[in-house]
Amino acid sequence: MASTSTSNKDLKEHLPLCRAIVKGNWNEIQELLKQDENALTAKLDTNHNRTLHLAIDTGGHPDVVKGLLELIDPNLLPDLVDTWGLNPLHHAALFGSTAAARMLVEKNPNLLFIYDSERCLPIHRALFNTHISTSEYLLKAYVENIQLCQREGYDNPFEGRNGAVLLHSAITEGFLDIASKLIQDYPEVAGQKYKGIKSPLWCITGNMNLYYCGARYNIFQRFVYNYVLTENHKLRNFGVVQDVENQNMCIHNVTRRIYVKLWNTVLHVLCIKNLEEDKLKHKTALKLLKRICEEVIERNNTDDIADIFANATVQATKKDNPEVIEELLGYFPLATVAKLNGYSIMQVATINRCEKVYNLLVHHMRLNMSLDKVLKDNNGDNLLHLAGKLGPVHKLNEVSGAALQMQRELQWFKEVEKLVQPMYREATNNSNETPMMVFRREHKELRREGEEWIKKTADSYTITTALIITIVFAAAITVPGGTDGDTGKAIYETKPSFIIFAISDAISLFTSTTSLLLFLSILTARYQEADFLFKLPNRLIFGLVMLYFSVISMIVAFSATLYIMFGQGKEWILIPIVALACLPIASFTALQFHLLVELISSTYGRGIFGKRLQEVK
């Protein structure tokens, strides 16, 4: 108890020094250190941080770090560790302070090779926290001071387990330049297996941020991406045209200069510059993947190669990365039949709803499809049984609404059903269940949620269409401008504005009535599983389209009525009428159009599988 109070008293005495370090007040720090020289290396808090730790962690005061280093014996630096065994260089790496790291290495390069309590080197900490500039400096510092490993007996950070951890960290955090440099100088770390560490091949196949298929680009970005060049475009040797008599050469050089200047100008546009960097990253990742595959095959026996590629292939399949799968199968085709946890990659793609990989295997590569059609898991489930199971939540959430999720699941089931032989469509598993029985059991709750979702949607639209019918029918009876008492005809029947009113009101009445009938048919449907594939989405699509036209026609009819009543001879009144009429139309489009587009795309678009399986049997 006494020691604890004494310790707390010591910590309290150091509070002024801590405040001065945080503020970066070097003069005050010097005064306080003169009063208590032991405070320079003392433990300032309960985490055993020292003055140097605190100065590095607060950042922004490199002069304070420099001043403290001049006062501290360089040989004491490795012993200045906190509760987690982090020395000052670990802290500099942890907080991305490249300037502090440089000063520490100059004072005592041994800090580079000292582990913390988790057996991490400073460069590992920099990589884990994605400090690219600090990581690049530390990598250079390790190379320059690598002779200390032999002289002082330190572990080489680039070899064996250390190198594997370093490469793992670089790939995971997306530092491809560091990973490429490491593999170039120490290729063995890319190909060897180490217990407790994921292989570099597994790491690079699992990082979707490194590949084009992992990026979410809009139409414009995809278009620009296809034409972005990743070469270094600079004006080299274009200053003087050497062969002035060669007209073709002159034209080529002038064209080249214009092209280079234009391209360099375009790169100043931020989005295009980002796309160029992305494309370069994607190309680098594929090159790195190929190099790692080569090293794995060169440095392992057949069993280890099969194990490494099987793990990496399943990882890439779960991530739905066809780019990686194509490369992996190019180096090790047997990965298609390799099984991990009892499942082949075709089965993994089906279970995890990885449509991109499925398309690659079925439509493009068509490798060992006959085997996958008859392959069964430990429960006796064939490929269609697996398609009948409920997909992962993150895949279901890619589409909005339980009804569309049910439709997506049915599309998967029907697609796989076309692939397998007819006899396997009614085959039973160990639980005596056919694929359709599995589908109904697994999707029972989703079918119920889909029914509720589509009923609520149709019910809300039914109220809207009923109101529109009431309004436009009343408008048709109550003729704008009145009728002639003798003939009963509309007074403005020959006016263009009245004709517009009559036509748009009729269109609105007929389309809203059709929409109402379609929504009522949805409310009275049976809601069987198969209905979610086409029948219910079709009715909802046509109902929404009719509703959309009825709303537009109603607004046009109302605008024409306003003009008939108040705008005769006042043409300017059309401007505010049209402007205001656009407001509800734009609002309806903004709020409901995305649902209509999603429905049409899901029901009538190319679908998640692209071309169909007419001929793949």
N, C-alpha and C positions, 0 to 999 in steps of 0.2 A: 504494500500500500504506500509505503514511504517512497519506494523507488518510482512508483507511478506518478506521485505528486511532484517528485524532483524532476522527472522527465517532462511533465507538463510545464513546470516552471522554466526549464531550459528552452522549451519550444516557445513559450511566451516571450522570453527574453530576445528571441530571434525575430519577432514580428516586425520591428522597425527595419531590420535588414531585408526581410522579405518584401516589405512595401517599397523600399528603395529600389530593389531589383526589378519589381514589376513596373515601376514608373520609369526605370532606365536612368535614374539619377546617379551617375558615376561618382560625383564628388561626395555625395552622402554615403554611398557604399564604401568609399575609401575611408571616410571618417569612422564609420561603424566598425570596419575591419581593423583599424588601428586600435580601437578600444578593446576588441576581442579578436585576436589573431586566429584562435581556434575555430571561430565561426566560419572561416573560409572553407573548411572541409567538414564541418559539423552537419549533423542531421537536423534539417530545419523544420520538418513536419513528421507526422505519423507514418508517412510513406517513405521516410528516409531520403527525401530529396535533398541535394546539396545546393550550394549557391549556383554552381555551374548548370545543374539540372534546371533550376528555376529560371535562370537567365535564358536558356535555350527554349524552354517550354513557352515562355511568354512571348518570345519572338520580337522582331522589330528593333532590337537593341544589340546589333553585332559588336558595337564598341564596348559594351559591358562584358560580353563573352570574351572578347580579345583581352580586355583588362584583367579579367579573372584568370585567364590562361597564363598571363605573364606572372601572376602571383603564385600559381600552383605548380608544384614540382611535376613535370611530365610523367615521371615514373609512378606517381600516385594516382594518375587518371584511371587506370584499370580497376583500382580498388574503390573508386567512388561509384558505388552501385546503390540503387534503391531497393525497395522490398521485393521487386520482381527480377532483380539481378541486372537491371538495365544500367549500363555505364553511360557517360555523357554522349558518346557517339550513337548509341542506341536511341537516345532521346532526340538527337539531331535528325536521325533517319525517321523516327516516329512522327516528328512534326514537320518534316520536309524542309529543314533549315540547311540548305546547301552550303551557305557561307560558314556556319558553325561547324559543319562536317569537315570542310576544307581546313579550317584552323586546327581542329582536333587531330586530324590525320597528320598534319605537318608537325604537330607537337609530339605525337606518339602514334606511329602507324600500327603498333601492336593492337590498338583498339579495334581494328578491322576484323581481327580473327578471334575475338573473345565472344563466347556464347553468353546469352542471358539464361535465366532459369528454365526457359522452354526450349533451349538449344537452338535459338535463332541468332543469326549474325545480324549486324546492323543493316546490311543490304536486304535481308529478308524483311525487316521491319519497314524499310522504305518501299519495297514492292507491295507488301500487304496493304499499305495505306495509300497506294497509287501516287507516290511522289516521283514523277518521271525524271525531273532534272536531278534530284538527289540520288536516285537510283543509277542514273547514267554516270554521275560523278563517282559514286562509290565503286561501280564496276571498273571504271578506269583506274581508280586508286588500288583496287585489289590486283589488277594486272601489273601495275607498277611496283607493288610491294610483295609480289608472290614469292620472292626469294626468302621472305621471313618464315614461310612454312617449313622449309628445310632447316633453316638456321635456328629457329626457335622451337621447332617441333609442333607447329600448329597444323590443324587439318586444312587441306587444300579446299577452298570453297567451291571450286569448279569440278571436283572429282567425286566419284562415288555418291553416297547418300546426299552430301551437301549440294553437289551439282544438280542432283535430281530435284531437290527441294527448290533450288534457285530457278531451275527451268520451269518447274510446276508453277511457281509464283509469278514468273514473268508471263507465261502463257495465260494463266487465269486472269491476271489483271490487264491483259491486252498489250503488254509491252513487247511487241513483236521484234523490234530492232534489237533489244537486249537478248531475246530468245534466239534470234538468228545468229548473233555474234557468239553466243555461248555454244550453240551447236556447231558452228563453223570451227571454233577453236578446240572444243571438247565434244566430238560427235558421239562418244560412247554414252554420255548421259541421256541421249535421246532414245537409245535402243535398249538399255538394260533395265531389268526389273529390280525393284527394291521393296522389301516387305514393309507394309504400312504406308506406302506412298503410291498414289495413283500414277499410272504411266503417263508420260508426256503425250502419247497418242490419245489416251482417254481425255486428258485436259483440253487438247486443241479441238477434239471432236465435240466437246460439250459446251464450248463457248460460242453461242449463237451470234454474239456481237461481232465476231470476226468475219462473218460471211454475208453475202448478198441476201440469201434467203431469210436471214434473221432481221433484216432491215425492213421498216415499214415506210415505204415511199408512196407518195401520191402519183397521179398520172404524169404530171409535169416533171417530177423528180426522176421517175423511171425513164422518161424520154431523154432527159439531159444526161442521166447516168450512162446510158448506152453510147453516147457520143463524147463523153468526157475522156480526154487523153491523160494518161498518168506519167508520160515521159517528161523529162526536164527540158522545157522549151526555152532556150536562150539563143540570143543572136551570136552564133559562133561562125567565124570566117565569112561573115556576110558584109563586112565593112567595105571591101573593095572587090569589084568584079574583075577577076584576073583576065579572062578571055573576052575582051570587049567586042571582038569580031564575031563571036558565036552568039547569034541572036537567041537561040533556044536557051542557052545557058543564062543569058541576061534576063530573059523573061522568067525563067525558073527562080533565079535569085531574088528578083523583085517580088514575085508572088510569095516566095518563102518568107521574106522580110515582113510583108503585109500580114501573112498568116500568123507569124510568131507574135508580132505586136498586137494583133487583134486578140489572139488567145490569151496573152498575158494581161490584156485589159479586161477581158471577160472574167478572168480569175479573181478580179477584185470584187466581183459580186459575191457576197457572203455565202449564199446557198450553193452556188456553183463551186466555190472553193471547198466547202464542206463535202460536197459530192466527190470532188477529186480526191480528197483525203480518204474518204470512205472506200472509193474504188481501189486506191493504192493499198489500203489496209486489207481489203478482201483478196487482192492478188498476192500480197505478201503472205497471208494466212494459208492460202492454197499451196504456195511454194514451200512454206514451212511444213505443212502437212505431208507433202510428198517426200521431203527430206527425212522426216521422222519415220515414215513408212519404210524407206530404204534402210535406215539404220536398224529398225526393229528386225527386219528380215535378215540383215547381214549379221547381227550380233546375238541371235537367239536360236535355240533348237526348234524343231517343228512343233512340239507341244506348247512351248512358250509363245511362239508366234501365233498359233491358233487361239490361245487363251487371250493374248493381248488384243488381237484383232476382233475376237468375239465380243469382248467387253466394250471396245471402242465402237464397234458396229451397232451394238444394242444401244449404247449411249447416244449415238448420232440418230438412230431410228426414233428413240423416244423424243429427241429434240426436233424431229421431223426435218432433217437436214439432208436433202438429196444430193447436194454438192459433195458433201463429205462421203456419203455412202458410195457414190460413183467412184470416187478416188480409192476408197478402201477396197472395194470389190475389184478394182483394176489391179491392185497389188496382191490381193489375197481373195480370189473368187470363191474359195471354200467357205468364206464367212456367211454365205447365203444359207448354207445347211448347218453351220455351227449352231449349237444350242446353248443358251445361258439360262439357268434356272428352269430348264425344261422347255424353253420356247425358242423358235427360230426368229429371224428378223422379220419375216413375213407375218408371223403370228404376233410379234411385238407391235408391228405397224398397225395391225388390225385392232388389237386390244386398246392401244393408245390413240387410235383414230388419227394416225399420221398419214394424211392423204397424199402429201408430196412424195414421201418415200414409197407408198403403195403404188402411186402412178409410175414412179421410176422403175420399180421392180416388175410390174405387170405390163405396162404399155411400152416401155422402152427397152429394158434389159431382158426380160422374160427368161430369167435364169432359174432352172430347177423348179418351175411352176408346177409340174406334175407331182413332185414330191410334196409341195406345200398344200396341194389340193386334198391329199389323203392323210396328211400328218395330223396326229392327235396328241393332246397333252395328257398329263397323268390322270385327269378326270374323264378321259375318253371324249373330250370336246374336239370336234374338227374345226376348220377355219370358220365355217358358218355359225357354229355354236359361239365362237369367240366374238364374231360380229354381232351376235344377238345380245351380248352383255352390254350393260350401260357404260357409255364412254366416260372418260375422266371429266371432272367438273370444269377444269380450265378449258377443255375443248367444247363442252356444252355452252359455256358462257361466251363463246365467240359469236353466237347469234343471240338476238334478243327475243325473249318470250318463249314460254315452254312449248307452244305449238310449233314454232320454227325449230326448236331443239329436237322435238319429236320427229319432225320432218327430216332433219339432218341424220338422225339415227336410222330412220327407215331407208334413206338414200344409201347409207353404208351397208345395211343389211341386203338391200336389193343388188348393190354392186358386187358384193362378195358372192351372193347367190348365183350371179351370172358366171362367176369364175369356177365354182366347184362343179363337179359332176352331178347329174340329177339324182343319183342314188344317195349322195351325201346330204341332200336337202331334207330328207326324211329320216336320216340316220339318228340313232339315239346314243346318248352318252352313258356313263356309268350310273347316272341317276334316272335313266330311262326317259330322258327328255329329248325331244326333237329341237332343232335350232329355233323354230317359231315358238315353241313352248318356253324356251329360255328367254327369247325376246320379250314375250308377254309378261313373264314373271319379273324380269329385270326392269321393265319400263312401265310397270303398273302405276307407280306413283307419278312418273313423268307424264303418262297419258292423262291421268286425272288432273294434274296441274295444267296441261295443255288444253284440256276441255274447259276448265274454269277460265283460263286466259282468253281463249277465243270467244267464249260466251260473253264475258264481260266486254270485250272489244266490240263484238257485234251488237250487244245490247245498247251500248253508249251511242253507236252509230245509228241504231234504229230510232232512238229518240230524236237525233239530229235530222234524219231524213223525214220523219213524221212532221216535224216543225216546218221544214222546207215545203213539204207538200201542202200543208195548211196555208202557208203564206202565199205561195204562187197560185194556188187554186182560188184563194180569196181575191188576189190581184186580177185574175182572169175574169172573175165575175164583176168586180168593181172596176170598170173600164176607166183608165185615167183620162181626165178631161170630160167625162160624161158621155151620154148618148143623145142622139137627136130624138126629141119627143114624138115626132111624127113617124119617122122610119125605124127608130130603134137602133140605128147604126151608130157606131162611134163617131164622134165629131171630128177626130183627127185621123180617121182611118186611112187617108191618103198620104199622111205625113210620113217621111222616112223614119222618124223617131218612133212613131207608133208601130210601124212594121217591125222595127228592131225589138220593141217591147213584146209584141205578140209572139214573134219567133223565139226569143230567148225565154219568155215565160213558159211557152209550150215545151221547149227543150228541158227546162228545169223541172217541170211537172213530170214529164215522161221518165227522165233519168232518175229523179229522186224516187219515183214509184218503183222503178226497176231495182234501184239500190235497196229499197225497203224490203222488197220480196226476197232479194238475195240474202240479206241479213237475217230475215225470218227463217229462211231455209237453213241457215247455219245454226240458229237456235233450236231447230227441231231435228237436227242430224243425229245419227246413231252414235257417232264418235268411236268407231272401231279404229284399231291401230292403222289399218291401211288407208283410212279416210284422211289422215294427216299428211299423206304423201302428195296427193294432187287435189282431191275433191274439195276439202275444206279451204286450202290456200287459194284454189281457183275462185271459189265463191267470194272469199274475202277480197281478192284482187279486183274482180269485176265490180263488187259492191263499192269498193273505195273509188275506183275509176268513175263509176256512175255518180257517186256522191260528189266527187271533185268537179265534174262537169255541171252538176246541178247547182252547186254553190256559185260557180262562175256565171252560169246563165241567170241565176237569181239576182246577182249583183248587177249584171248588165241590164236586166229588166227593170230593176229599181232605179238605176242611173237614167235609163230612158224615160221612166215615169217622172223623175225630177225635172228632166229637160222639157218634157211635154207641159208640165204644170207651171214651171217658172222660167224656162229658158227660151221661150219663143221670141225671136228677134234679139236675143242676147247670147251671141255665140261664145262670148268669153266665159260663160258659166260652165262650159264643157271642161275647162281646165281644172277647176277645183273638184268637179264631179268625178272626172277620170282619176285624179290624184287620190281622192279619198276611196274610190272604188278599188284601187290597187292594194289598199291596206289590208282588208280582210282576205283578199285572194293571196297576197304574199304571206300573211300570217298562217293561213291554212296550209299553204305549200311548205312553209318552213317547219311547221309542227307535225304534219302528217305525211309529207312526201317521202321522208326517209323510210317509213314503215312500208310504203307502197313499193319503193325501189328494192328494199330488202326482200320483200315477198316475191316480186317479179324475178329478181336475180336468183333467189333460191329455188324457184319453181321452174322458170323457163330459161335461166342462164346456162352457161357452160357447166355449171356445177363444180363441186369440189374435186371431181375426178377427170375433168376435161373430156376427152373423147371416150365413148362408151365401149363396152366389152363385147361388141357384136361377134368379133372373130376370135377372141381369146378363149379358147376352150382346152 
